[in-house]
């Protein structure tokens, strides 16, 4: 289960709103999934989505971009659930990168996905919005992140709240 927060600015027309967001000109994140697995089961997964702003409703585009980033993360983690020839196409659609290197086949990340499925066996936790930007008010990009630290902190908080 992925928990997503929505902004309270639904229906806000673009105008001064984009003045508060940075430009995507030097946005440090690439569209798609980018992950790193480090020693001691330390990891970072980034999911970035790029959405067109329609009718100047930037807050809706930001929400859609965040939902898309979460859905792409979920799709990435479900890749090993089944196998068919279309999965390599899905791999390319998700723009998956491991340590910055573009992945073209499921076989290149099968063990990594198995590792992540084990980590997230109790559900998706610790996912947070880390950055967003706009491209002249026509497109928005949103990046979410989950790391071993944010996941463990979310588990800790969940246990403390029980």
C-alpha positions in Angstrom: 0.0 0.0 0.0 1.3 3.4 -0.9 0.2 6.4 1.1 0.1 9.6 -0.9 -0.6 13.1 0.4 -2.5 15.7 -1.6 -2.0 19.4 -1.5 -4.7 21.7 -0.4 -4.3 23.9 -3.5 -6.6 21.9 -5.8 -8.1 24.1 -8.5 -5.5 26.8 -8.1 -4.7 28.4 -11.4 -1.0 28.9 -12.3 0.1 32.4 -11.8 2.2 33.4 -8.8 2.3 29.8 -7.7 5.2 28.9 -10.1 7.2 31.8 -8.6 7.7 29.6 -5.5 8.9 26.6 -7.5 12.3 26.2 -9.0 12.8 25.7 -12.7 13.6 22.3 -14.1 16.5 23.7 -16.0 19.1 22.3 -13.5 16.8 19.6 -11.9 19.2 17.0 -10.4 16.9 14.0 -11.0 16.2 12.0 -14.1 12.8 10.9 -15.2 12.1 7.3 -14.1 13.4 5.0 -11.4 17.0 5.3 -10.2 18.3 3.1 -7.4 21.5 2.3 -5.5 22.2 -0.7 -3.3 25.2 -0.1 -1.0 27.0 -2.4 1.4 25.2 -3.5 4.6 21.8 -3.5 2.7 21.8 0.2 2.5 19.7 1.5 -0.4 18.1 4.5 -2.1 15.3 4.4 -4.6 14.3 7.6 -6.4 11.2 7.8 -8.6 10.8 10.9 -10.8 7.8 11.7 -13.0 7.2 14.4 -15.5 3.6 15.6 -16.1 2.1 18.2 -18.4 0.2 21.0 -16.8 -3.3 21.3 -18.3 -5.4 24.4 -18.2 -2.9 26.0 -15.8 -3.9 23.8 -12.9 -0.4 23.3 -11.6 -1.5 21.8 -8.2 -3.4 19.0 -10.0 -0.3 18.4 -12.2 1.9 18.2 -9.1 -0.5 15.7 -7.4 -0.6 13.7 -10.6 3.2 13.7 -10.8 3.5 12.5 -7.2 0.9 9.7 -7.8 2.7 8.7 -11.0 6.0 8.6 -9.2 4.5 6.4 -6.5 2.8 4.1 -9.1 6.1 3.8 -11.0 7.9 2.8 -7.8 5.2 0.2 -7.1 5.4 -1.2 -10.7 9.2 -1.4 -10.3 8.8 -3.5 -7.1 6.2 -5.8 -8.8 8.4 -6.7 -11.8 9.3 -10.1 -10.5 5.7 -11.1 -9.7 5.2 -12.6 -13.2 7.3 -13.1 -16.3 6.3 -12.4 -19.9 8.0 -10.9 -23.0 6.3 -7.5 -22.4 8.2 -7.0 -19.1 11.3 -5.8 -20.9 9.2 -3.2 -22.6 7.9 -2.2 -19.1 11.5 -1.9 -17.9 12.2 0.5 -20.7 9.0 2.5 -20.0 10.0 2.9 -16.4 13.4 4.3 -17.3 15.1 2.2 -14.6 18.7 3.1 -13.8 20.9 1.3 -11.3 23.8 3.5 -10.1 23.1 5.8 -13.0 23.3 3.1 -15.6 20.2 2.5 -17.8 18.7 -1.0 -17.4 17.2 -2.6 -20.6 16.3 -6.1 -19.4 14.7 -7.6 -16.3 17.5 -10.0 -15.9 19.8 -7.1 -15.1 17.8 -6.2 -11.9 16.1 -9.5 -10.9 18.2 -10.0 -7.8 17.8 -6.4 -6.8 14.1 -6.5 -7.1 14.0 -9.7 -5.0 16.0 -7.8 -2.4 13.5 -4.8 -2.4 10.5 -7.2 -2.3 12.0 -8.7 0.8 12.6 -5.3 2.4 9.1 -4.1 1.5 7.3 -7.3 2.4 5.4 -5.5 5.2 4.3 -2.7 2.9 5.7 0.5 1.4 6.9 2.8 4.2 9.2 5.7 4.4 8.5 7.2 1.0 8.8 11.0 0.9 8.5 13.8 -1.6 12.0 15.3 -1.9 11.9 17.7 -4.8 9.7 19.3 -7.5 10.1 21.8 -10.3 8.3 23.4 -13.2 9.2 24.0 -16.8 7.8 27.4 -17.8 4.5 26.4 -16.2 3.9 23.8 -18.9 5.3 20.7 -17.2 6.1 19.7 -13.6 8.5 17.1 -12.3 8.3 15.5 -8.9 10.8 13.2 -7.2 10.0 10.8 -4.3 12.6 8.9 -2.4 12.8 5.9 0.0 16.0 4.8 1.7 16.8 2.1 4.2 16.9 4.9 6.8 13.5 6.4 6.0 12.0 2.9 5.8 13.4 1.9 9.2 12.2 5.3 10.7 8.7 4.7 9.4 8.7 1.2 10.9 9.9 2.6 14.2 7.2 5.3 14.2 4.5 2.8 13.3 5.5 0.6 16.3 5.7 3.5 18.7 2.2 4.7 17.7 0.6 1.3 18.4 
